[in-house]
Amino acid sequence: MSPALIVILAGVAAALHVGKLPPALPVLREAFALTLVEAGFLLSLVQFAGMTLGLVVGLAAGSWGLRRCMASGLLILSAASILGGFAHDAASLLILRAFEGLGLLLAVTPAPSLVRRLASGRNTDAMLGLWGAYMPFGTAAALLASPWLLHRFGWQPVWWLLAAPSLVMALWVWIAVPPDGSEKSTAAAAWTARLQRTLSSRGAWLMALTFAVYSGQWIAVIGFLPSIYAQAAITGETAGALTALAAAMNIVGNAGAGRLLQRGVAPPTLLYCGFAAMAAGTALAFMPALHAGAVVQYVAVLIFSMVGGLVPATLFALSVRLAPDGHTVATTVGWMQQLSALGQFTGPPLVAWVANRVGDWHWTWVVTGAFSAAGVLLSTGIAVLLRAPAHARSRAGTQ
């Protein structure tokens, strides 16, 4: 198997730990007496490490070694998941969820740089598009399997079982992915220099903020679907299957973006389409005035996820073009992961807070619509940057 595909599969194994929680939320709320807002923080706490350490990990990965960084993250995920299954109170589970977030960050931050290095030149955009699907693919797999496992075994065995794929992929990455140059010598540029170039890059900020407003609304809608369906008296396994399909539709958008970029479609066009579909989808799904039936509402959620998938794949492809230079790709992706994690950390509690205030989910579209509007404005900034001549864009990237 291609080493680039192994890297992508490793990302999927890491994303399983994001998807295992939503189906378990009703069980965990009952077991630990969690409020809806506390459940929202439990859902988003996996992003705490990324929110605080994304840039640091991006810097470290360039010096420590991309392969080593990914394998270490997968091992941390496995250990935290195993220990999480032994948690007997909410505080322990929250702390271990934060460690899972650290493992997730270490596992996924170096991946775009690895994919770019391992994929053949003509397939780079397509492979980065597949990488963009790692989160929905892993989330969908966990959402589909977890309700069945929860019903038969309880939540603890789910935590123990999902530690296995991370452990297997850590070993596979270490064996099958060739070491990168940073594992053999010192970093090509000093940490401080790479940090300065990344944080003064207009392109890095635009991509990171765009990722934040995308990921915050996607994880909030997909993460709370099982809880929404539980309130509607839909059984856990059916709710899990419906949510898994919604998450899996995101894969179509990610893979499609890679192909469309290969065929010359402008990246801003894909970003505009993604955010417009997300705004329209949540409005149709949640706005009471539209009186959409259950089937139409669910189709709207599918469109939200599928067409929204154009956004992350496009941003990952842009990361290798708009990073200040070749030595700062991992650092730029780390910054993108950090602000994406910030979006995922704040999105679910914000949606939960609004739902708690109004007593239902029908104002969710206001939150997601605001995120999408911000995404359109940021995408316009990316379009302006891309239209600049190459030499001017390079200067703008380090101003």
N, C-alpha and C positions, 0 to 999 in steps of 0.2 A: 504493500500500500504506500502511496505517496506520503512522504513526511509531512507535507502541508495538510493533507487530509487527517493525519494523526493529530496534528495540532488542533484542527477544528473539532475532532471527536473529543479531545481533552477538554475543550471549552464546553461542549455539550455535557460531559460528565460533571463539570463544575456547576453548570446551570441547573442540574437536577436538584441542587440544594436550595435554589430559589423557588422552584416549582413545588417542592414537597410541602411547603407551609400552608398555602391557601386552602387546600382541602381539609387540613388539620385544624384550621382556625376555630370552627365551631366546637370541636372536641377540646381544644386547648382552653378556649374561653370558659367552658364548663369546668374543666379540671382545675384551672388556676384562678377562676373568678375574675377574668379580665374584662374591662370595659371595652367598648367599641374602639375608642381612641387608643387605648393600650394595645389592642389587637393590631391597630394600624401601625404603631411603632414596632411591634414584633415583626410585622410583615416587612417593614422598611429597615430594620436594624442591621440586616445583612449588608446594607450599603454604608454603614457607619465608617468602616475602615477606608473604603474608597473615598468617602466624603472628606476624610481628614488626611489620608496618606497617599492618595492617587499620584500626585506629582512626585513625591519622595520615592515611591516604588518605581515610577517611570525612570527617574534618574538612576536608581540603584540597579535596575534591570540592565541598563546599558553598560554598567561597569561589572556587575556581578555575574552576568551571563543570562541570556534570554531563556535558554533551555533550563538552566538550573533554577531560575526564578519560577517558571511554570511548574516544574516538578515539585518544588517545595510547597507551592500554593496548594497543589492537589493533595499532598500529604497532610497539610494542616486541615484542609476540608474534611478529610477522612477521620482524623483524630477528633476534631470538634463534633462531628456528627455522631461518632460512637459515644463520646462522653455526654452529648446532649440527650441521648436515649436514656441515660441514668439520672437526668435532672428530676428533682422532686419539688421544685418551687419555681415560680416565674422568674425570680432574679437569676438563678443559675442558668435557666434556659436563655434568658436575654444575653447574659455574658457570653455563653457559648455560641449564640447566634452572631454576636459581634466577631468572635474568632473565625467563624465560618466566613464572615465578610472579609476578613484579612486574607484567608486562603483564596477566596474568589478573586480578590484584587490581584494577588501575586500570580494566580493562574492565568488571568485573561489579559493583563496589561501588556506583556511581551508578545502576545499572539500575532497582532497585525505585522509587527516587524519580522517575526519568524515566517509568517505566510509570505510576505513580500520576498524574503530571502530564499525560501524553498520552492516557490512556484516559478514556473517558466514565465518569461516576460509577457508573452501574449495572453497568458491566462491569469495574470495578476488581478485584474478587476473582477473577473468571475470568481476567483478563489476568495478575494476579500468580501465579495457579496455573500458567498457561502459562510464565511466567518461571521458576517453580520447576523446570520440565522442561528448562531450557537445558542443564544438566550431563548428565543421562542421554541426551538427544537427541544432543548433540555427541559424547559418549563412545561411544554405540552406533554412530553413523555411522563414527567412526574405527576402532572395533573391527572393524566389518564390512569396511571397505575396506583397512585396513592389512595383514592377512595376505596378501591377493592381491597387493598392491603389494610387500610384503617378499619374497615368493617370486620375483617376476619382476624386481625392480630392486634390492633391497637396502634397508637402513634409511635411508641418506642421502637418496635421492630422496623418501622419505616425508616427511622433515623439510622438504625444499625445497618439495614440492608443497603441504603443508598451511599454508605461509606465505601462499599466495595468498588463501584465503577471508578471513583476518584483514585483509589489505591492502584487499581489495574492500569489506569491511564498514566499515572505518575511513573510507573515502571516502564511502560511502553514508550513514553516520551523520552525517558532517559536512555533507553536502548536504541530506539529507531531514529531519533532526531540528531543529526550531527551537531557537535559543539560549535558555537559561534565564536568569532574572533575575540569577543570580550571575555570569554572564559580562558583565553590563552595569554592575554596581555592586559595592560592597564587600559582604561577608557580612552577613546580617541580624543576626547575633550574633557576638561575639568568639569566637575559637577556644577560649580558656580557659573561657569561660562554657559553651559547648556541650560541651566535654570534661567539665566538672564535672557538668553535668546528666545526661550520658549515663552516666558511671561511677558516679553515685549513684542510678541508676535500677534498681529491683528488676526491672522488666520486661525491661530490656535485658540484665541478667545472666542471668535465667532463659532467655530466648530464645537467647542466645549459647551458654550451656552445653548447652542441649538440642540445638542445631545441632551442637555438637562431638561429642556421643556418638552422634548419628545418622551424621554424615559419616565419622567415624573407622571405623565398622564397614562402612559401605556401600562405601567405596573399597577397603578391605582385601579384602573378599570378591570384589568385581567385578574389582579390579586383579590378584589372584592367580589367577583362574580359568584364564587361558591357561597359566600355569605348572603348575597342578594337572592340567589336561588333558594337557599335554606329558608329565608324569610317567606318565600313564595311557596313553601312546602314541597319543593322539588327534592327528591331523594339524593343522597350524597353521591352515589355512583353516577346517576344521570347528570347531576350538576357538574361533577368532575369531567365527564365526557364532553359536555357542552363547552366547558371552560377550556379543556384541552384542545378542542377543535378551533376555538377562537384564538388561542395562543399559536397553534400550528399554522394558521392562515398567515401569520407574520412571516413565516419562512418563505412563502410564495413571493411576498414583496421584496424580501432581501435578495433571494436568488434572481428575481426579475430585474432588480436594480443593477446587479452585476452584468447581466446580459445587455440591458439597455445602455449602460455606460460603454460597453464594448462596441456597440453599434453607433456610438456618437451622440447619444442624447445628452443634453447639457445637464450637469449636476443640479443647478438651481431649479430646473424644471421638475426634476424628481422630488426635490425638497418641497416645492410649492404644492405638488399633487398630494404628497404624503400628509402635509399638515391640513390641507383643505378637506381631505377625506376623513381625517380624525375629528375635525370640528363638526362636519356634517353628520358623521356616524354617531357621535355621542349626543348631538342635538336630537336626532331621530330616535335614538334609543331611550333617552331620559326625559326629554321635554314633554310635560303632560299636555300642553296645548296642541300638540300634533296628533294626539290620540292614535298613535301607531299601535297595531296589535302586537301580540307576543312574538309572532313569527317575523314580522317586519323589524321589530326591535332587535331580535337576535341577528338577523341578516345585517342590520346596521352595525352591530358590534363586530361581526366578521369583516365588514368593509373597513371599519376603523382599524382593525389589527392588520389586515392584509395590505391595504394601500399604505398604511402608516409604516409598514416594513421597508418602504423605499428609503426612509430617512436614515436609519443606522447604517445600512450598507453603503449608501452614498457618502456618509460622513467618514466611514473607515477608508473608503477609496480616496477621498480627498485628503486624509491625514498624511498620506505619503507624498502628496503634491503640495500641500500648503504648510507642511512643517518647515521651519526655517532652513534646515539642511538635513542631509542624510543621517547625521549623528544625533539628531533631536527627534526622530520619529517616535521612538519609545517614550520619550519625555512628553511629547505632544499628546500621544495616546493616553499616557498617565493623567495628564491634565483633563483630557476629555472624559476619562473614567471618573475623575474626581468630581467634576461638575455634574456628570450623569448620575453619579451616586447621590449627590446633593438633591437632584431632582427626584430620584427614587425614594430618598429619605423623607422629603417633605410632601411629596404628592399624596401617598396614601393617608397620612394623618390629616392633611388638609381636606381631602374628600370626605373622610370619616367625620371630621369636625362639622363640615357643612351638613352632612346627612344627619348627624346627631342634633344639630340646631333646628332643622326643619322637620325632623321626624321621618324622613324618607330619603330616597336616592334621587329624586327628580330634579335637584339643582346641580347634579354632578356635571351637566353639560356646561354650566357657567365656568367652573374651574378649568375643565379641559379646553373649553373654547378660548379662555384667556391664554393658556399655554400655547395653543395653536396659533393665535394671533401674534404672540411674541416670536414663535418659530418662523412665521412668514417674514417678519421684519428682519430677523437675523439672517434668513436665507437671502434676502435682498442685499445685505452687506456682503455675504459670500459671493453673490453674483457680481457685484461691483469689483470685488477683489480679483475674481477670475477674469474679468474683462480687461484688466490692466495688462500691459505688456509684461512679458516674463521678467525682464530686468527690473521693472518698476514694482512688480509683485514681490520679488525677492527683497527689495529694499523695504517695502511696506511690512513684510513679515518680521522684520527685526527693528521696527521703530518703537 
